[in-house]
């Protein structure tokens, strides 16, 4: 039996769930922390979710594509992520953002996985954890700067 591999980040934030929600869903805000990528989605279940980087010539490059699986405003966002990297075509993971009350204000939990069925599962899992750790401070700053 394989051990499940989920990257998990818990961020207690002294702000409102509305501010965090905006940071997670507005393209101009996602660009501030998600590797310069804007999240574009129609916010209808089953719709495409595209993390796209704006180019100087006015075009976009899509770096990550997925599908919206769950959309509960101010509470839960969940996506299926399609992995395009060499050797991972056809592999998918789930990415979830969960907002819940905390003593400090709101606990934002980010979860991505399960990577246990991926080729080089431990390596992909470690890269995911590293990626979320990398954006953590910018994600916090973005959530706290929304007015």
N, C-alpha and C positions, 0 to 999 in steps of 0.2 A: 504494500500500500504506500502510495506516494504522500509525502508531507506537502500540505498546501503551502503555497508561497505568495503571500500578499504583502505588498509594500503598504505601510500605514504611517500616517502622520497625524498627530493630534495637536491642534493649535487653540489654546484658550485665548479668546480675543475680547478686549474691552471695547466692544462696539455693538451695533445692532445686527440682527439677522438680515435686515433689509440692506444694510451697507455691504455685508459679506455677499449677499445674493447678487448685488450689482457688480461686485468685483469678479464674481464667477461667471456672469452672463453677458456683460457688455463688452463688445470687441475692443473698444478703446482702453478698457481696464485690463482685460486678459493680456493684452499686448505688453503691459507694464511688468508682468512677472513670468509669462509663459514663453520664454525664449523669443521675444518680439513677435509672437503669433497672436492674431486675433481669432477668437472663437466665433464662427458663423454658424448659426442654427436657426431653424424656423420655430423651434420649441414645441413641436408637435411630435408625439410618440412615433418612433420609426423614422423620423426625418434625419437627414444627413447632419453630422456635426463635423466641421472642418476647422482645423487650426492652421491659419494661413498667415504668411509673412508678407507684408506690404513691401513692394519694390519701388525704387526711385522712379522708374518709368510708368508707375501707376498700376502695374499688374500685381498679381499675387502669386506666391508659390505655396502650395499646400504641403505641409510637412507631416500632418497627422490627419487621418480621416476616421470617422466612426459613425455610430448610429445612436440616437437618443433612445434610451430604454425606459427611463423614469424621470418625471418632471413634476415635483411637488414644491411649488414656490415657497421659499424661505425655510425649506426643510430638507429636500433631497434632490440631487441630480445624479443620474447614472447613465453611463455611456458604454457601448461596446466599441473597443478600439481595434482597428485593423493594423497589424504590424507589417510594414513593407520592407523592412531591412532584409538584406540577403540572408537566405536560410530560414526566414520566418514568414515568408508569404503564406497567407492562409491562416496564420495563427491570430487569435484574438484574445484580448484581455478585457476585463471590466474596469471602469474607472468610476468611482463614486465620491460624491461630496455630501457629507451629512452634517447638518446644522442642528445642534441641540443646546438647551440652556445650560449654563455653567455659572459657578459663583462669580467669575470674572465678567460674565456677559454672555458670550456664545462660544461653544466648543465647535470648531470646524474640524471634522475628521475627513481626511483624504485617504481613500483605499484604492489600490490597483492590484489586480491579479486575476486569476490564479495562474501563476507561471509554471506550475509543476509539470505540465504536459509539454512545455516548450523544449525544443532542442537546446542544450546548454542552459537548462532551467535556472540553476543557481547563478550563473553569470548574468542572465537577463534580469533576474530578480534583483541582484546587486546593483545593476545599472539603473534600474527603476528607482530603487531606494536612494541611490546617489543623486539622480535627477530631481527627485522631490526634495531632498535635503538642499540641493543647490538653489531651487526657486523659493524655498521656505521664507527667507527674510524678505524678499520682494513681494511675495504673496501677503505676508503679514502687513508690510508697509502699505500695500495697495488697499487692503481691507480697512485699515485704520485711517486712510486718507480720504475715503469716500465721504462726501458731505451731502 
